């Protein structure tokens, strides 16, 4: 979305629980009209509250573990321009739509610190922080070689500290849409083998630092072989390094349906893993018939048994923002289908 080359993909897409010592506590949650409220840790042996930034290694010997529930049609997220500097853009989205997201997405440049203030605001508003780390100005071989381990260890320690103090987890992705050619870490720019090695290295560093409150989301773009967007198998890091799979895709044309847009990619992912799938970035252009596509999107998530969706409410290669009373109404109606308790 940020460059002209990324527009090429628009033809085919659009854009707790704490473990202290040996104690493991599972988080529980309830959902109401698209809102997840994660319960406080029950009976956990809490770590001392950290003052300021905790030292690297603080949680290495007593990992922080939070596992997010993975029930179908239970996650409804949003990205809005202006985050993570402020939570106000999402608050405005809630006011406009009448829907309170339970996933709050932001994009993190390489070498940026974990936005703990935003994460806490998201938690206070009933949302899981979702961070897509974008390695825009780094050679992935340097990550594999450990040249950025101090940065990763610091980020992981801050994430673990957030989980230790709140009992809540986060979703983290790295190098999303790598099977497309519009990002430097992607197809035709960085080899799949190097991408896989970098992914595994990052996950390993986080785990070594005790940040087991992370749900790792491996995010691919919808496939379009005729458009130069291949199936994602070469970039698959393996089930030991992935918790959920994300799929990004957008409605451009009135004739497009959930099955035609996402179906082939879901099939390709299912050949790799049975991990839960989240539509991790999506939208519909007004010219495509936005209200109808929103209804189709929610119905498709339910029909395929997926976790949910994250709406990209921003102006990108198209203006994906909800743009009419009918679109707002369709979004509210779709959100009501997510009224189901977690178990």
Secondary structure, 3 states (H helix, E strand, C coil): CCCCHHHHHHHCCCCCCCCECCECCCCCEEEECCEEEECCCCCCCCCCCCCCCCCCCCCCCCCEECCCCCCCCCEEEEEECCCCCCCHHHHHHHHHHCCCCCEEEEEEECCCCCCHHHHHHHHHCCCEEEEEEECCCCCHHHHHCCCCHHHHHHHHHHHHHHHHHHCCCEEEEECCCCCCCCCCCCCCCCCHHHHHHHHHHHHHHHHHCCEECEEEEEEEECCEHHHCECCCHHHCCCHHHCCEEEEECCECCCCCCHHHHHHHHHHHHHCCCCCEEEEEEECECHHHCHHHHHHHHHHHHHHHCCCEEEEEECECCCECCCCCHHHHHHHHHHHHCCCCCCC
